[in-house]
Amino acid sequence: MITTFCSSTNSYYFSATNLIYMQSKLPNIGTTIFTTMSKMATDYNAINLSQGFPNFPIDERLQELLTKNVQENVHQYAPMAGLPVLQEQLALLVADRYNRTIDPSTELLVTAGATQGIFTAVQALVQFGDEVVIIDPAYDCYDPAIVLAGGKPVHVAMREDFTINWSELREVISQRTKLLFINNPHNPSGRMLDENDEQALVQLMNDFPNLLLLSDEVYEFIHFETPHRSAHDHEVLRQRSVIVSSFGKTFHITGWKVGYMIAPENLMKEIKKVHQYLVFSVNSVAQKTLADYLTIADVSVLGQFYQEKRGRFGELMKSSRFELLPCEGTYFQTARYKAISDQSDVAFCTWLAQEAGVAAIPLSVFFKDERDYQTVRFCFAKTDETLQLAAQRLCAI
């Protein structure tokens, strides 16, 4: 018989004969906020606007292609870096959208979702003791990946309006800095880099020639009035960037867990070394289906689709006491609740799920210093019926 108890930093395993001690590699990491809030939504029968997944059907054409491919002979291991037919379609997509020519055999990798891609890139490129700069609020997978690679996360907070303070960012970057994370369009805030931000980023990369960029662009096709500025667009950034993309976000198939990365050959060579020992290859049926779908899909309509949902949710929330903040991309709407409560955002989200029947995400959990702007995040990638019912409950507060 073996029993276990955990302190905040370590685990102890008791057996009949001895005590086994294990020091945690991630002593400060617990259950993610997404799991916590989704469970709370279930427990209290709350409408789940917390976790970022659509609750409407996928494109019927994609469903038909999946059904067809299940019947085909595509059920064995795919090549480690991805099915050639999918790689070719992705190269065409990048050429069409960004006017960039890539060699799919040496500069592209199909991954088991964007998170796996990010983890793989960090494991491949970050050496023990390297500093990696994260701009908060940040997606919660960044920091653990750096720690597990032996790197040192360095956090810099955005301003209260969720724009980057480039002067403060410069102050923490030095010759010891190996990698900078940029997330654009930005999750959780919904903001996007503008032309001045792009110029500042390029200048930063020029001033620190050994600095690499990990550009998390999983919402690249979900943008509205403001054009998306990608690392693909600038030659300086192209040569020093690992660019991460997600089919899950683009085609409403988050459960498929398929993404891809593009990087210069010298970086991709190292990334592939790690990838082959993490997952080796990605689901073959999904890859073949996505390759087929890319020949008919039009990613240019995605922004309009979600812009209409953003507008509908905003209209429904007009009579609420929430202050809706600028949303330029992603499918998340941030909102301040200062007119409703002086609770912390974590406490407010708990109350919101339990008493108002809507689950949201508190933004303080995405800051290393847990700074609280009394701001929450709602996901509007939901059916109109879901958004209407959620808005009714939120406007009643």
C-alpha positions in Angstrom: 0.0 0.0 0.0 1.3 3.5 -0.9 -0.2 6.8 0.2 0.8 10.3 -0.8 0.7 13.7 0.7 1.9 17.0 -0.8 3.2 20.2 0.8 3.2 23.4 -1.3 6.5 22.5 -2.8 7.2 18.8 -2.4 5.6 15.4 -2.5 6.1 12.5 -0.1 5.3 8.9 -0.9 4.8 6.5 2.0 5.0 2.7 1.6 5.0 0.0 4.2 8.8 0.1 4.4 10.1 3.6 3.4 9.5 7.2 2.7 10.2 8.5 -0.8 10.9 12.2 -1.1 10.4 14.1 -4.4 11.1 17.7 -5.0 8.6 19.3 -7.4 9.9 20.8 -10.6 7.0 23.2 -10.7 6.4 23.9 -7.0 4.2 27.0 -7.6 2.0 25.5 -10.3 -1.5 24.2 -9.5 -4.6 23.6 -11.5 -5.0 26.0 -14.4 -7.7 28.7 -14.1 -9.3 27.3 -17.3 -9.9 23.9 -15.6 -11.0 25.6 -12.4 -13.6 27.9 -14.0 -14.9 25.3 -16.4 -15.5 23.0 -13.4 -17.2 25.8 -11.6 -19.4 26.4 -14.6 -20.5 22.7 -14.4 -20.9 22.6 -10.7 -23.1 25.7 -10.6 -24.8 25.2 -14.0 -23.3 28.5 -15.1 -22.9 29.6 -18.8 -19.3 28.9 -19.6 -17.8 32.0 -21.2 -14.5 31.3 -19.5 -12.6 28.7 -21.5 -11.8 29.7 -25.1 -13.6 27.1 -27.2 -16.5 27.6 -29.6 -19.7 25.8 -28.8 -21.1 25.8 -32.4 -20.6 23.1 -35.1 -17.6 23.0 -37.4 -17.9 23.7 -41.1 -20.0 20.9 -42.7 -17.4 20.5 -45.5 -14.7 19.9 -42.9 -16.9 17.3 -41.3 -17.5 15.6 -44.6 -13.7 15.5 -45.4 -13.1 14.0 -42.0 -15.7 11.3 -42.6 -14.1 10.5 -46.0 -10.6 10.3 -44.7 -11.5 8.0 -41.8 -12.3 5.5 -44.6 -8.9 6.0 -46.3 -5.6 4.4 -45.7 -4.2 7.3 -43.6 -4.1 5.6 -40.1 -0.4 5.0 -39.6 2.4 7.2 -38.5 2.7 10.4 -40.4 6.2 11.7 -41.2 7.8 13.3 -38.1 7.5 16.9 -39.4 4.1 16.5 -40.9 2.3 15.1 -44.0 3.9 16.6 -47.1 0.5 17.4 -48.6 -0.3 19.4 -45.5 3.1 21.1 -45.5 2.6 22.1 -49.1 -0.8 23.7 -48.4 0.6 25.6 -45.4 3.4 26.9 -47.5 0.8 28.2 -50.0 -1.2 29.8 -47.2 1.8 31.6 -45.9 2.7 32.8 -49.4 -0.8 34.0 -50.0 -1.3 35.8 -46.6 2.1 37.1 -45.9 3.9 37.1 -49.2 6.6 34.9 -47.7 8.2 31.9 -49.4 9.1 29.1 -47.0 10.7 25.7 -47.6 8.1 23.4 -46.0 10.6 20.6 -45.7 13.1 22.6 -43.6 11.2 25.6 -42.1 7.8 24.1 -41.0 6.7 21.7 -38.3 3.2 20.3 -37.7 2.6 20.1 -33.9 0.1 18.5 -31.5 -1.4 21.9 -30.8 0.2 25.3 -30.3 1.0 24.6 -26.7 3.1 21.6 -27.6 4.8 23.7 -30.2 5.7 26.4 -27.7 7.0 23.8 -25.2 9.1 22.1 -27.9 10.6 25.4 -29.1 11.6 26.5 -25.6 13.1 23.1 -24.8 15.1 23.2 -28.0 16.4 26.8 -27.8 16.7 27.8 -24.1 19.8 26.7 -22.3 20.2 26.4 -18.5 20.3 29.9 -17.0 19.1 31.7 -20.1 16.7 34.6 -19.5 13.4 34.6 -21.3 11.2 37.7 -21.3 7.4 37.3 -21.0 5.0 40.3 -21.3 2.2 40.0 -18.8 -0.7 39.3 -18.9 0.6 36.1 -20.6 -0.8 32.7 -21.6 -0.1 30.4 -18.7 2.0 27.8 -20.5 4.9 30.1 -21.2 6.4 30.3 -17.7 6.4 26.5 -16.9 8.0 25.6 -20.2 10.9 28.0 -19.5 11.3 26.7 -15.9 11.4 23.1 -17.1 14.1 24.0 -19.7 16.2 25.5 -16.9 15.7 29.0 -18.1 14.8 32.1 -16.0 11.5 33.8 -16.8 11.6 37.6 -16.6 8.2 39.2 -16.5 7.3 42.7 -17.7 3.7 44.0 -17.3 1.7 45.8 -19.9 0.1 49.1 -19.0 -3.4 49.1 -17.6 -4.8 49.6 -21.1 -2.9 46.5 -22.2 -0.4 48.2 -24.4 3.3 47.4 -24.2 5.6 49.9 -22.5 8.7 49.4 -24.7 10.9 51.5 -22.5 10.3 49.1 -19.5 10.7 46.1 -21.8 14.1 47.4 -22.9 15.3 47.8 -19.4 15.0 44.0 -18.7 16.6 42.8 -21.9 20.3 42.2 -21.9 22.9 40.0 -23.6 21.7 37.3 -21.2 18.3 37.3 -22.8 17.8 34.4 -25.1 14.2 34.7 -26.1 11.3 37.2 -26.1 7.7 36.1 -26.2 5.2 38.2 -28.2 1.5 37.2 -28.4 -0.4 39.0 -31.2 -3.4 39.2 -31.4 -3.0 39.2 -27.6 -4.7 36.7 -25.3 -6.2 37.5 -22.8 -6.6 41.3 -23.6 -7.7 41.2 -27.2 -5.4 44.0 -28.1 -3.1 44.0 -31.2 0.3 45.5 -32.1 0.2 48.7 -34.2 2.7 50.1 -36.6 4.7 51.8 -33.8 4.8 48.6 -31.8 6.1 46.8 -34.9 8.9 49.4 -35.4 9.8 49.2 -31.7 10.0 45.4 -31.9 12.2 45.5 -35.0 14.5 48.1 -33.4 14.8 45.9 -30.3 15.8 42.9 -32.3 18.3 45.0 -34.2 19.8 46.3 -31.0 20.2 42.8 -29.5 21.4 40.6 -32.4 21.5 37.4 -30.3 17.9 37.8 -29.2 15.3 35.3 -30.6 11.6 35.9 -30.8 8.8 33.4 -30.2 5.7 35.0 -31.9 2.5 33.3 -30.6 0.1 34.1 -33.4 -2.6 31.5 -32.8 -5.4 34.1 -33.4 -3.7 35.5 -36.5 -6.9 35.3 -38.7 -9.2 36.6 -36.0 -8.8 40.4 -36.2 -11.2 43.2 -36.9 -10.7 46.9 -37.7 -7.0 46.7 -37.0 -4.8 44.8 -39.5 -2.7 41.9 -38.0 1.0 42.6 -37.9 2.9 39.3 -38.1 6.5 38.4 -37.6 6.1 37.0 -41.1 5.8 40.5 -42.5 9.3 41.9 -41.6 12.6 40.4 -42.8 14.4 41.1 -39.6 11.8 39.3 -37.6 11.5 36.4 -40.1 15.1 35.5 -39.7 15.0 35.4 -35.9 11.5 34.1 -35.1 9.6 31.0 -34.3 6.0 31.7 -35.3 3.3 29.6 -33.7 -0.1 29.0 -35.3 -3.2 27.0 -34.5 -5.7 25.1 -36.6 -7.8 24.8 -33.5 -8.4 28.6 -33.3 -8.7 29.1 -37.0 -11.2 26.3 -37.9 -13.1 26.0 -34.5 -11.5 22.6 -33.8 -9.7 23.1 -30.5 -10.2 19.4 -29.6 -8.2 18.2 -32.6 -5.0 19.7 -31.0 -3.2 20.4 -34.3 -1.0 23.4 -34.9 2.2 24.3 -36.7 5.3 26.4 -36.4 7.5 28.2 -38.9 11.1 29.1 -38.2 14.4 29.5 -40.1 16.1 26.2 -40.9 18.8 26.5 -38.3 16.3 27.0 -35.5 13.8 24.4 -36.9 16.5 21.8 -37.1 16.9 22.0 -33.3 13.2 22.1 -32.6 12.6 19.0 -34.7 15.2 17.1 -32.5 13.0 17.7 -29.5 9.7 17.2 -31.3 10.6 13.7 -32.4 10.9 12.6 -28.8 7.8 14.3 -27.5 5.1 13.2 -29.9 7.1 12.0 -32.9 4.2 12.8 -35.3 0.7 14.3 -35.2 -2.6 12.6 -35.8 -2.5 11.4 -39.5 -6.3 11.6 -40.2 -6.5 15.1 -38.9 -3.5 16.2 -41.0 -4.9 14.7 -44.2 -8.3 16.3 -43.5 -6.8 19.7 -42.9 -4.7 19.4 -46.1 -7.9 18.7 -48.0 -9.8 21.5 -46.3 -7.1 24.1 -47.0 -7.8 23.8 -50.7 -11.3 25.1 -50.2 -11.2 27.1 -47.0 -11.1 30.9 -46.9 -9.4 32.2 -43.8 -10.1 35.8 -44.8 -13.8 35.6 -43.7 -12.9 34.5 -40.2 -12.4 38.1 -38.9 -15.8 39.2 -40.2 -17.5 36.1 -38.6 -16.1 36.9 -35.2 -16.5 40.7 -35.6 -20.2 40.1 -35.9 -20.2 38.0 -32.7 -18.2 40.7 -30.9 -20.7 43.3 -32.1 -23.6 41.2 -31.0 -22.2 40.5 -27.6 -21.4 44.2 -27.2 -24.9 45.3 -28.2 -26.4 42.8 -25.7 -24.2 44.1 -22.9 -25.1 47.8 -23.4 -27.4 48.0 -20.5 -25.0 46.2 -18.2 -22.7 47.9 -15.6 -19.6 46.3 -17.1 -17.2 48.5 -19.0 -16.2 46.7 -22.2 -12.6 47.3 -23.2 -11.1 47.5 -26.7 -11.2 44.2 -28.6 -9.1 44.3 -31.8 -8.5 40.5 -32.2 -9.1 37.1 -30.7 -12.5 35.9 -29.6 -12.3 37.3 -26.1 -13.9 40.4 -24.7 -12.3 42.0 -21.6 -14.5 44.0 -19.2 -14.0 46.0 -16.1 -16.5 45.6 -13.2 -15.5 48.5 -11.0 -19.1 49.9 -11.1 -20.3 46.5 -9.7 -17.9 45.4 -7.0 -14.7 46.1 -5.3 -13.8 42.4 -4.9 -10.7 41.0 -6.3 -11.1 39.6 -9.8 -10.7 36.0 -8.6 -13.4 36.5 -5.9 -15.6 38.3 -8.4 -15.4 35.5 -10.9 -16.2 33.0 -8.2 -19.3 35.0 -7.2 -20.2 35.5 -10.9 -20.3 31.8 -11.5 -22.0 30.8 -8.3 -24.6 33.7 -8.0 -25.0 35.2 -11.5 -24.6 31.9 -13.4 -21.9 33.0 -15.8 -18.3 31.7 -15.8 -15.5 34.2 -16.7 -11.7 34.3 -16.3 -10.0 36.8 -13.9 -7.0 38.5 -15.6 -4.8 38.7 -12.5 -3.9 35.1 -12.9 -2.0 35.9 -16.1 0.3 38.4 -14.2 3.3 37.1 -12.4 2.8 39.7 -9.7 -1.0 39.0 -9.7 -1.8 42.7 -10.3 -5.5 43.2 -10.3 -7.1 45.7 -12.7 -10.6 44.5 -11.7 -10.9 43.0 -15.2 -12.4 39.8 -16.4 -12.4 38.0 -19.8 -15.5 36.6 -21.6 -15.3 34.3 -24.6 -17.8 35.3 -27.3 -17.0 32.3 -29.6 -20.5 31.0 -28.7 -23.8 30.5 -30.4 -26.1 33.6 -30.5 -28.4 31.8 -28.0 -25.6 31.3 -25.5 -24.5 34.9 -25.8 -28.0 36.2 -25.4 -28.7 34.2 -22.3 -25.3 35.1 -20.8 -25.9 38.8 -21.5 -29.3 38.7 -19.8 -27.7 37.3 -16.6 -24.9 39.8 -16.7 -27.2 42.8 -17.4 -29.3 41.8 -14.4 -26.4 42.3 -12.0 
